Amino acid sequence: MKQAPVKVNWIDRAVQVYNYHVSQVKDDPDWTLEKTANSLNRSIGSVSQDMLIANWCKTHEKRLRKFRSMKDALEFIRDKKRENLQEINL
């Protein structure tokens, strides 16, 4: 079994959780977000937020690292998603 991520700052933790989850899915296609949450002793919601942040780091890491908190980064992501939806609906 793989070792769970080491506790670090919120953005690095999000990337580690993402990498851990992806690795587990590669080893076991039936692996779920719930299993990741349980193995890390965290809630599904917090793991889901980490996954969202890690995915956004692929294209916006420099911007996300400027935020002091995870809450601020999540607000940025949600705002960007809303903007994208508004553009699509125009």
C-alpha positions in Angstrom: 0.0 0.0 0.0 1.2 3.5 -0.8 2.1 6.0 1.9 -0.4 8.8 2.5 0.8 12.4 1.8 2.9 14.2 4.4 1.3 17.3 5.8 2.5 20.5 4.1 1.0 23.8 3.0 -2.5 23.8 1.5 -1.6 24.0 -2.1 1.2 21.4 -2.0 -1.1 19.1 0.1 -3.8 19.4 -2.6 -1.3 18.3 -5.3 -0.1 15.4 -3.1 -3.7 14.3 -2.4 -4.4 14.5 -6.2 -1.3 12.5 -7.0 -2.1 9.9 -4.3 -5.6 9.5 -5.6 -4.5 9.2 -9.3 -1.9 6.6 -8.3 -4.5 4.6 -6.4 -6.9 4.7 -9.3 -4.2 3.4 -11.6 -3.6 0.5 -9.3 -7.3 -0.1 -8.7 -9.8 1.1 -11.3 -12.6 0.8 -8.7 -10.8 3.2 -6.3 -13.1 6.1 -5.4 -12.8 9.6 -3.9 -14.4 8.2 -0.8 -11.7 5.6 -0.5 -9.1 8.3 -0.8 -10.8 10.3 1.9 -11.1 7.3 4.2 -7.4 6.3 3.7 -6.3 9.9 4.5 -8.8 10.2 7.4 -10.4 13.2 5.8 -13.8 14.2 4.6 -14.9 13.6 1.0 -15.5 17.3 0.7 -12.0 18.3 1.8 -10.5 15.8 -0.6 -12.8 17.0 -3.4 -11.6 20.6 -2.7 -8.0 19.4 -2.9 -8.7 17.7 -6.2 -10.3 20.8 -7.6 -7.3 23.0 -6.6 -4.8 20.5 -7.9 -6.6 20.4 -11.3 -6.5 24.1 -11.5 -2.8 24.1 -10.6 -2.2 22.5 -14.0 -3.1 25.8 -15.7 -3.2 28.5 -12.9 -0.6 27.4 -10.3 1.3 30.7 -10.3 -1.9 32.6 -9.6 -3.2 30.1 -7.0 0.1 30.3 -5.0 -0.5 34.0 -4.5 -3.5 33.3 -2.3 -2.9 33.2 1.4 -5.6 30.6 2.0 -7.4 27.7 0.4 -10.7 29.5 0.9 -9.4 32.5 -1.2 -8.2 30.1 -3.9 -11.5 28.3 -4.0 -13.4 31.6 -4.3 -11.1 32.5 -7.3 -11.8 29.1 -8.9 -15.6 29.4 -8.4 -15.5 33.0 -9.8 -13.6 31.8 -12.9 -16.1 28.9 -13.4 -19.0 31.4 -13.2 -17.3 33.7 -15.7 -16.8 30.8 -18.1 -20.4 29.8 -17.8 -21.6 33.3 -18.4 -19.4 33.5 -21.6 -20.8 30.2 -22.8 -24.4 31.4 -22.2 -23.9 34.7 -24.1 
